[in-house]
Amino acid sequence: MNNTHTNTNTNKHTTIKSNKFIDQHCSRQKFDTKLVQCKLTTVINKKLKLSKASRSLIVDFYSATTIKERDTALSSIVNSDNFLQENADLLYRYVDGSYWLKPDFDRVVIGYYVTWEKAKEISQKFTLDSLPKGWKAKRLDIKENYDNKWELRLPCGNKIRLFFNNQRNQLSFRHIKIDLSPSYFSDKELISFFSWFNAQLGSERDDAIRESVIASMENGLQLHQVFTPLVVHRNLIGKEQKFQWEIRGERQDFNQASYDAFLSECDSNITNKIYCPVSKLYNLIFNNRSYTQSDARTLIENISHAARLESSYKYSFKKKAKEYPLSELENVPNFLSKFDLVAPDSYLYLGSKPRTRLMKERIINESNKMMTRSIALSSSMLEPKRIAMLKHYKEIFLI
């Protein structure tokens, strides 16, 4: 088996300077786990390093603990042509250079075609604690249309959710569903789970896999050292977004994410989204607890910030879309290479107000729209890598 993907679960370079910070908010193991979940790293490639002045602007922005401080920090960024140009240069590295394009497998939900009796038999393994070595089971409240819902968790906190016995008893919904984020786990951990799970399918294994269905799937791309508010869907200009920054429960008039939802040619739903993984990390670490600016600075000073692009596929039962079984994992529609972005150096031709509006609200006046250029990721470089990565994971899922 050729390892053709970059495993994100190898972050062994945590360099948090303040033990008080760790003791107050999380353990070192939890910190490393949350970094993996956000696809962030503490290691910065030398060729991606920002100047000291630009780095200082980033630290001020993410360590702000009030809306006023955040607005002041953003104003400094908006008015720094050097910062904008540096970020433009970094983004073009991803657009033009195959070395920097490293797609990841963020999430997949797989439905397995089994009988009601087989699903019930496997779910009972959790009650009997007959599980793969190193995994612990927890029964979850039923919030979806299944009789049993379980969570398998590793000591580090990463988990796989399993659903058993669809109450509608319709084959299209399948009687076993697995929901996981492959990029959270090492190959060894995934092999441990899937070798156990596939063995439980017994004589129904071949049918279960042949008639399986990919219910949803997300592939992503982490743009390290690129400032998220600068990365904007060009075709979303002028459209209102509801997902906003939140600081200590107070909402700011600042959209941290862009969403471009549409129906693909296969009649399934596709959502291309841009969001801020650093904000996600802050929420995971602090969990709405009070924190000081010193705490926030300690966190941001020890990680490489990033912008994140994701393309999310969701099978549409109502539209009678084409079903993709597990054996065709790499063929599931994906639009990661079809992002239409505003070229960051276009900001240099805009005044302070339209720059601010574009970064904060994802809106630009029609008169200034013609002054921005469009850029896209290279499909010829990205797609072969994405497909190779998915084939690698498929080998593990089918072990």
C-alpha positions in Angstrom: 0.0 0.0 0.0 1.5 3.3 -1.1 1.2 6.2 1.3 0.2 8.9 -1.1 -1.3 11.4 1.4 0.0 13.8 4.0 -1.0 12.6 7.4 -2.0 15.5 9.6 -2.0 13.4 12.8 1.8 13.8 13.4 2.0 17.2 15.1 4.8 16.6 17.6 6.2 20.1 17.7 4.1 21.9 20.2 6.1 24.7 21.6 3.7 26.4 24.0 5.8 28.7 26.2 3.5 29.2 29.1 2.7 26.1 31.3 0.1 28.3 33.1 -1.8 28.6 29.8 -1.8 24.8 29.3 -2.8 24.1 32.9 -5.6 26.6 32.8 -7.2 25.7 29.5 -6.2 22.3 28.3 -3.6 19.5 28.5 -0.8 19.3 26.0 -2.4 16.2 24.5 -5.7 17.9 24.1 -3.9 20.9 22.5 -2.2 18.7 19.9 -5.5 16.9 19.2 -7.4 20.2 18.7 -4.6 21.3 16.3 -5.1 18.2 14.2 -8.9 18.7 14.2 -8.4 22.3 12.9 -5.6 21.1 10.4 -3.3 23.7 12.0 0.4 23.2 12.9 3.1 24.7 15.1 5.7 24.3 12.3 6.0 27.1 9.7 7.8 26.3 6.4 10.6 28.9 5.9 9.3 29.7 2.5 5.9 30.6 3.9 7.1 32.9 6.7 5.7 36.4 6.9 7.7 39.5 7.7 7.9 40.4 11.4 5.6 43.4 10.8 2.9 41.3 9.1 3.2 38.6 11.8 2.6 41.3 14.4 -0.6 42.4 12.7 -1.8 38.8 12.7 -1.1 38.4 16.4 -2.9 41.6 17.3 -5.9 40.6 15.3 -6.4 37.1 16.7 -5.5 38.0 20.3 -8.2 40.7 20.5 -10.6 40.1 23.3 -13.1 42.9 22.5 -14.9 43.9 19.3 -13.2 47.3 19.5 -9.7 45.7 19.6 -10.6 43.4 16.7 -11.8 46.3 14.6 -8.7 48.3 15.4 -6.4 45.4 14.4 -8.3 44.8 11.2 -8.0 48.5 10.3 -4.2 48.3 10.6 -4.3 45.2 8.3 -6.6 46.9 5.8 -4.2 49.9 5.5 -1.0 47.9 5.1 -0.2 47.4 1.5 2.9 45.3 2.4 0.7 42.9 4.4 -1.8 42.6 1.4 1.0 42.0 -1.0 2.7 39.4 1.2 -0.5 37.5 1.5 -1.1 37.7 -2.3 2.3 36.2 -2.9 1.6 33.4 -0.5 -1.7 32.6 -2.1 -0.2 32.4 -5.5 2.2 29.8 -4.2 -0.8 27.6 -3.6 -2.4 28.5 -6.9 0.7 28.0 -9.0 2.8 25.5 -7.2 1.9 21.7 -7.0 4.2 21.3 -4.0 1.9 23.4 -1.8 -1.4 21.8 -2.9 -2.0 19.1 -0.3 -5.7 18.1 -0.1 -7.0 16.4 3.0 -10.0 14.1 3.7 -12.0 16.0 6.3 -15.1 13.9 6.7 -17.1 11.1 5.2 -20.4 9.4 6.0 -20.9 5.9 4.7 -24.1 3.9 4.6 -23.7 0.1 4.6 -26.3 -2.2 3.1 -27.0 -4.9 5.7 -30.1 -6.6 7.1 -31.8 -5.3 10.1 -30.7 -8.4 12.1 -27.0 -7.9 11.2 -27.1 -4.2 12.2 -28.6 -5.2 15.5 -26.1 -7.9 16.1 -23.2 -5.6 15.5 -24.6 -2.9 17.7 -24.8 -5.4 20.6 -21.0 -5.7 20.4 -20.8 -2.2 22.0 -22.9 -3.3 24.9 -20.7 -6.3 25.4 -17.6 -4.2 25.1 -16.3 -6.4 22.3 -14.4 -3.7 20.5 -11.2 -3.1 18.6 -8.2 -2.7 21.0 -7.7 0.8 22.4 -11.2 2.1 21.6 -13.8 2.9 24.1 -17.6 3.1 23.4 -20.2 5.5 24.5 -23.9 5.4 23.8 -25.3 8.6 22.4 -28.8 10.1 22.5 -30.8 9.4 19.4 -31.1 12.6 17.4 -31.5 10.9 14.0 -33.8 8.2 12.6 -31.8 5.3 14.0 -32.5 2.9 16.9 -28.9 2.9 18.2 -26.2 5.6 18.0 -22.7 4.9 19.4 -19.4 6.7 19.6 -16.0 4.9 19.4 -13.3 7.1 21.0 -9.5 6.9 21.2 -7.7 8.1 24.4 -6.7 11.3 22.5 -10.3 12.2 22.0 -10.8 11.5 18.3 -14.0 9.6 17.6 -16.0 7.7 15.0 -19.8 7.7 15.2 -21.9 4.7 14.2 -25.7 4.5 13.6 -27.6 1.2 13.6 -31.1 0.2 12.4 -32.8 2.9 10.4 -36.4 3.2 11.7 -37.9 3.9 8.3 -36.6 0.5 7.2 -35.9 1.9 3.8 -33.0 0.4 1.9 -31.9 3.8 0.6 -31.1 4.9 4.1 -29.1 1.7 5.0 -29.1 0.1 8.4 -25.5 1.0 9.4 -24.0 4.4 8.9 -20.5 5.4 9.9 -19.5 9.1 10.3 -15.8 10.0 10.7 -13.0 12.5 9.8 -10.2 10.4 8.3 -7.7 13.1 8.6 -8.0 13.1 12.4 -6.5 9.6 12.5 -3.3 7.8 11.6 -3.4 5.0 9.1 -2.7 2.5 11.9 -5.7 3.8 13.9 -8.0 3.5 10.9 -6.8 0.1 10.0 -7.5 -1.0 13.6 -11.1 0.1 13.3 -12.0 -1.0 9.8 -10.3 -4.4 10.0 -12.5 -5.0 13.1 -15.7 -3.5 11.6 -15.4 -5.4 8.3 -14.9 -8.6 10.2 -18.2 -8.0 12.0 -20.1 -7.8 8.7 -19.4 -11.5 8.3 -21.2 -13.2 5.4 -22.9 -9.9 4.5 -19.7 -8.1 3.9 -19.6 -8.2 0.1 -23.2 -7.0 -0.3 -22.8 -4.4 2.4 -19.9 -2.8 0.6 -21.1 -3.3 -3.0 -24.5 -1.7 -2.1 -23.0 1.0 0.2 -23.6 4.7 -0.4 -21.5 7.7 0.3 -24.0 10.0 2.1 -21.7 13.0 2.4 -18.0 13.8 2.0 -15.7 16.7 2.5 -12.3 17.4 1.0 -10.3 20.4 2.1 -7.2 22.4 1.5 -5.3 24.3 4.2 -3.7 27.6 3.1 -1.1 28.1 5.9 0.0 31.7 6.7 -2.8 33.1 4.5 -5.2 35.5 6.3 -8.7 34.1 6.1 -10.6 37.4 5.6 -8.6 38.1 2.4 -9.8 34.9 0.8 -13.3 35.6 -0.7 -15.6 33.8 -3.2 -15.8 36.2 -6.1 -19.2 35.0 -7.1 -20.5 35.7 -3.6 -19.8 39.4 -3.8 -22.9 41.3 -2.7 -24.6 38.2 -1.0 -25.3 38.3 2.7 -23.7 35.7 4.9 -24.9 34.9 8.4 -21.9 33.2 10.0 -20.0 35.8 12.0 -17.1 36.3 14.4 -18.1 36.0 18.0 -15.9 37.2 20.9 -17.0 36.2 24.4 -20.5 35.7 23.2 -20.7 39.1 21.5 -21.4 39.0 17.8 -19.3 41.2 15.5 -20.3 42.6 12.1 -17.7 40.4 10.6 -18.2 37.3 8.5 -15.6 34.7 9.1 -16.9 32.3 6.5 -18.2 32.3 2.9 -20.5 29.6 1.5 -21.3 28.8 -2.1 -24.0 26.2 -2.2 -25.3 24.8 -5.4 -26.6 21.6 -7.1 -24.0 19.7 -9.1 -24.6 18.0 -12.4 -25.2 14.7 -10.5 -28.2 16.3 -8.7 -26.5 16.2 -5.3 -25.8 19.2 -3.1 -22.3 20.7 -3.2 -21.2 23.5 -0.8 -17.8 25.2 -1.3 -16.9 27.1 1.8 -14.1 29.3 3.1 -13.7 29.6 6.9 -11.2 30.4 9.6 -9.6 27.4 11.3 -7.9 29.7 13.9 -11.3 30.8 15.1 -12.4 27.2 15.4 -9.3 26.4 17.5 -10.0 29.3 19.9 -13.6 28.0 20.3 -12.3 24.4 20.9 -9.6 25.5 23.4 -11.5 28.2 25.4 -15.0 26.9 24.8 -16.6 30.3 25.6 -14.6 30.6 28.8 -13.1 33.9 29.8 -9.5 34.3 28.6 -7.0 37.1 28.7 -5.2 38.8 25.8 -2.0 37.1 27.1 -3.7 33.7 26.8 -4.8 34.5 23.3 -1.4 35.8 22.3 0.3 32.7 23.6 -2.0 30.6 21.5 -1.6 32.4 18.2 2.2 33.0 18.7 2.7 29.2 18.8 0.7 28.1 15.7 0.8 28.8 12.0 -2.5 30.5 11.2 -4.3 29.6 8.0 -7.3 30.0 5.7 -9.3 26.9 4.8 -11.1 25.9 1.7 -13.5 22.9 1.7 -15.8 21.3 -0.8 -18.7 19.4 0.8 -20.8 16.8 -1.1 -24.2 15.7 0.2 -26.2 12.9 -1.4 -29.7 14.0 -2.3 -32.2 11.2 -1.8 -35.1 13.5 -2.8 -33.5 14.4 -6.1 -32.8 10.7 -6.8 -29.2 11.5 -7.4 -26.7 8.9 -8.5 -25.4 6.8 -5.6 -21.7 6.3 -5.2 -20.7 3.1 -3.3 -17.5 2.9 -1.2 -15.7 1.2 -4.1 -16.1 4.5 -6.1 -15.0 6.8 -3.3 -12.6 8.7 -5.6 -15.4 9.4 -8.1 -17.7 11.3 -5.7 -18.2 14.8 -7.2 -15.9 17.4 -5.7 -15.5 21.1 -6.6 -12.4 21.9 -4.6 -10.6 23.0 -7.7 -13.5 25.2 -8.8 -13.2 28.0 -6.2 -13.5 31.4 -7.9 -11.5 33.7 -5.6 -10.8 37.4 -5.5 -7.1 37.9 -6.2 -5.6 39.4 -3.0 -3.5 41.9 -4.8 -6.7 43.4 -6.2 -7.2 45.0 -2.8 -4.2 47.2 -3.6 -6.3 49.0 -6.2 -9.2 49.6 -3.8 -9.6 52.3 -1.1 -9.7 51.7 2.6 -13.5 51.5 2.8 -14.1 49.0 0.0 -11.2 46.9 1.4 -12.8 46.8 4.8 -16.2 46.0 3.4 -14.9 43.2 1.3 -13.0 41.6 4.3 -15.7 42.2 6.9 -18.9 41.7 5.0 -17.9 40.0 1.7 -19.5 42.9 -0.1 -18.0 45.3 -2.7 -19.7 48.1 -4.6 -20.5 47.3 -8.2 -18.4 50.2 -9.3 -15.3 48.7 -7.7 -16.1 45.1 -8.8 -14.4 45.5 -12.1 -11.2 46.4 -10.3 -10.9 43.0 -8.8 -9.4 40.0 -10.6 -10.4 36.3 -10.4 -8.0 33.5 -9.6 -8.6 29.7 -9.3 -6.7 26.7 -8.1 -5.1 24.5 -10.7 -7.3 21.4 -11.3 -4.5 19.7 -13.3 -2.3 19.8 -10.2 -4.9 19.4 -7.4 -7.1 16.7 -8.8 -4.5 13.9 -9.2 -3.4 14.5 -5.7 -6.9 14.4 -4.3 -7.8 11.2 -6.2 -4.5 9.5 -5.1 -5.3 10.4 -1.5 -8.8 9.0 -1.7 -7.6 5.8 -3.3 -5.2 5.4 -0.4 -8.0 5.8 2.2 -10.3 3.5 0.2 -7.7 0.7 0.5 -7.9 1.2 4.3 -11.7 1.3 4.4 -11.9 -2.0 2.4 -9.1 -3.8 4.3 
